[in-house]
Amino acid sequence: MKLELQFLNDSGDRINEQDMIYDSEFVPVPNTGDSVALEGKRYIVTSREFLYLSGGFAGEIRVLVYVKEPNKAKFEF
C-alpha cells in the first residue's frame, strides 16, 4: 500500500514542496486540531479528506490535509 500526504491551505494550494509518499501501513496521519510543522512553519490541521486510488484500501491512498496558520496573538506570552 502506498500513502501520500498533501498539505493544502484554505484555498486548496499545496504547501509542502516535496512529495510525501510512503510504502508502509503505519504512517501517522494528523487529526483535525493537531499542530504540524511544514517547511519551517507551524500550522493547525482544519480538516482532512481520504482519496482511495488504484483498487481501494489495498492500493494507493492520498490524504489531503487542510491547514491554516495559527493566530499568532493567541500563542504569544
Buried (B, 14 or more C-beta within 10 A) or exposed (E): BBBBBBBBBEEEEEBBEEEBEBEEEEBEEBEEEBEBEBEEEEBBBBEBEEEEEEEEEEEBBBBBBBBEEEEEEEEEE
